Structure formats: C-alpha cells, structure tokens
Amino acid sequence: MTGKHYAWHKAWQRLPNGRLRHASGAEFIVTRGPGYTDINAAPETLGEFQAHELMRGVPPHDLAQRLIRLAREAGEWLERN
C-alpha cells in the first residue's frame, strides 16, 4: 500500500544549468556556501507554476504556501540525489 506522497521524487529533475525543476514548472536556484544551501524560486518560472497549480484547482491564496513547500521539497530531493 502506498501513501499520498509515494514517488514524490519523480516530479523533480536537475537541469544542465544547475537548477532544480518541478513538474509544475517551478524552477529553483541552488546556491551553496560554507555551511548552508539556499534554494530560491526563479522569478521567471512563477507564471508557469501559477497557471499549473490553478489548473489543478489550488486556490490562489494557497499558492505562496505551496511554493514554500516545494522549496523545502527541493532541499530534500537535493540531499538524496
């Protein structure tokens, strides 16, 4: 039996430019430093992300929280891959 988040990692891919891309169209810029890793959404991909999420039925007021969760998920994916 599988849970709600089974195979969540399949929605992610690393692009040749070093960014992480989610199936929703959101891309995240990874910046590593001594003792930290910053993961920020690429502003030029937010329109595609919003269109995808609204098409799925996500309410507009939940988009920001969804993007924050995806940034955390990108960090988890980065640790594992």
N, C-alpha and C positions, 0 to 999 in steps of 0.2 A: 504494500500500500504506500502511496506517495503523498506527501504533504503539498500544501498550497504553493510552496516555493521550490518545488522539485525542478531541477535543471535550470535554475535562475542564471547560472553562469553562461549558458548558451546564448544569452541575449547580448553578450559583450564580445568585443574584438579590439585588438590593438591595431592602430593604423600605422602606416610607414612613417608618418611624421611624429610618432610617439604618443599621440593622443589615444584616449580610450573612447570607443563609440558604443552606445547602447542602441538596441533595436528601435527605440523610439525616435532616434535621430539626434539625440543629445550627445555632444562630444565634450570630453573633459580633458583639460590640460593638466599634465602632471609635472610638478616642479619639486625636485628633490634637493634637500640641503642637508647639512650636518645635523642629524638627529631629528629630522622632520620630513614630511612629504605633504605638499599642498596639492589639493585636487579641486580645480575650479572649472565651472561650466564655460564653454566657449560661447561668447555672446552671439556670434553669427549663426549658431545652430539652435537658438532658443525658439525661433519661429516654427521650425520643423517639429521640434519637440512639442510645442503647444498644440499645433494642428493635430499631431498624432494622438496626444492624450485627450483632447476634446472629442475627437472622433471615437475614442474608446468609451466616452461617457464620463470622464473625470470632470467634476465640477470646477469651474475656473478658480474658485477660492482655494482649491486643494493643489493647484499646480506648483506653487512655491515649495510646499512640504514634499511633494513628490520629487522635485528636483534635488532637494536636500538629501532625501533618502537615496536617490540614485548616486549622488556624490559619495555617500557612505558605502554604498554597494560597490562602487568603482574601486574604493580603497580595499575592500575585501577581495575583489577579483584580482587586483594588483598584487596583493600578498600571496595569493595562491598560484599565480601564473608568472 
